[in-house]
Structures are given as C-alpha cells and as structure tokens.
C-alpha cells in the first residue's frame, strides 16, 4: 500500500480556498466507504462498490474554478493505484439524484465531473499515475443519503 504522496502547496486555478474556518474536502480524512488497492490488469473489471451519494459542503465555496455541488469533508473512497495502464475511469451510477464526482489525484490536482452519462459523472485518467486517488461522491443539489455505485474500470466507458 502506498502511504505517502506528493501534495502541491500554494494556489492554482483549482486550489482549495485558504479559509481555515471553512469546511472543505480534506484528502487526509478517513474515507466513509473504505479503500482498495488496484493495479493494472485488475480483475474483475469493473470494480463496483455500493456507496451513499451526497453531502453538505458546498464546493463553490471551496474551489476557484466553477465546481458545483455538495460533498462531505472526508473522502468517500480511497483508491491506491499501481502499474501501467492506458486509462483508468472512475464513475458513479445513481438513479436517485444528480451526482457529482470530485477526485484528488496522486499529484495533488483536483478533478471534477458532472453529467457525463445522463446525470451520472465519470472521470477518465489517461496513463494514470501510481498513488492515491481520493474520491468524493456528492450531489449537485445537496441531496443526501441516496444509494449509488462507484465504478472503477480500465475499459472504455
């Protein structure tokens, strides 16, 4: 398991706002739904995990860059990735609300998705970096406790 990773310090276009009193996504938090170590060529593919969608932290207060929706402070899931692959897709399926997806990659960069397939989000990483991917699964409108599924795959999505 990878226990350390590089984190960028300072401001970028999608950096956390420097307001200490403001609750924002914190990659150091213990994930709500656990973690997994996956490597290139993992089986079975896709990996699917039942999760609960939603949160109360408004992303628009935490990020510069137009992210919308609500998440929890702690990640929902941690993916420890290893190996060499052409692509890695992280997606969410949820029929009960308009879900959003927020991921912090091993380099400390933030990625956001909303409405990739209908109201379900997905992010594809080309040549994914080895390390920890922190995953938040939120809702666009602030809905909470909606059943959903997290999917991780190397196949086209």
ChimeraX attribute file (.defattr): number of C-alpha atoms within 10 A of each C-alpha:
attribute: neighborCount
match mode: 1-to-1
recipient: residues
	/A:1	11
	/A:2	11
	/A:3	7
	/A:4	9
	/A:5	13
	/A:6	11
	/A:7	13
	/A:8	12
	/A:9	9
	/A:10	9
	/A:11	11
	/A:12	13
	/A:13	11
	/A:14	16
	/A:15	17
	/A:16	19
	/A:17	16
	/A:18	11
	/A:19	10
	/A:20	7
	/A:21	6
	/A:22	11
	/A:23	15
	/A:24	23
	/A:25	24
	/A:26	15
	/A:27	22
	/A:28	10
	/A:29	12
	/A:30	16
	/A:31	18
	/A:32	15
	/A:33	13
	/A:34	13
	/A:35	18
	/A:36	13
	/A:37	14
	/A:38	16
	/A:39	16
	/A:40	17
	/A:41	12
	/A:42	13
	/A:43	10
	/A:44	8
	/A:45	12
	/A:46	15
	/A:47	16
	/A:48	14
	/A:49	15
	/A:50	13
	/A:51	21
	/A:52	18
	/A:53	31
	/A:54	28
	/A:55	23
	/A:56	18
	/A:57	19
	/A:58	22
	/A:59	23
	/A:60	15
	/A:61	16
	/A:62	21
	/A:63	20
	/A:64	15
	/A:65	13
	/A:66	13
	/A:67	20
	/A:68	20
	/A:69	25
	/A:70	29
	/A:71	29
	/A:72	23
	/A:73	19
	/A:74	19
	/A:75	25
	/A:76	26
	/A:77	21
	/A:78	22
	/A:79	20
	/A:80	18
	/A:81	21
	/A:82	17
	/A:83	14
	/A:84	14
	/A:85	16
	/A:86	11
	/A:87	16
	/A:88	22
	/A:89	18
	/A:90	23
	/A:91	23
	/A:92	29
	/A:93	22
	/A:94	20
	/A:95	14
	/A:96	15
	/A:97	22
	/A:98	22
	/A:99	32
	/A:100	30
	/A:101	27
	/A:102	27
	/A:103	22
	/A:104	21
	/A:105	23
	/A:106	22
	/A:107	15
	/A:108	18
	/A:109	15
	/A:110	17
	/A:111	16
	/A:112	18
	/A:113	20
	/A:114	23
	/A:115	14
	/A:116	14
	/A:117	12
	/A:118	11
	/A:119	18
	/A:120	21
	/A:121	23
	/A:122	23
	/A:123	20
	/A:124	18
	/A:125	15
	/A:126	12
	/A:127	12
	/A:128	20
	/A:129	18
	/A:130	19
	/A:131	21
	/A:132	26
	/A:133	25
	/A:134	27
	/A:135	24
	/A:136	29
	/A:137	28
	/A:138	34
	/A:139	29
	/A:140	22
	/A:141	17
	/A:142	18
	/A:143	19
	/A:144	18
	/A:145	14
	/A:146	17
	/A:147	15
	/A:148	21
	/A:149	18
	/A:150	23
	/A:151	17
	/A:152	22
	/A:153	21
	/A:154	21
	/A:155	11
	/A:156	8
	/A:157	13
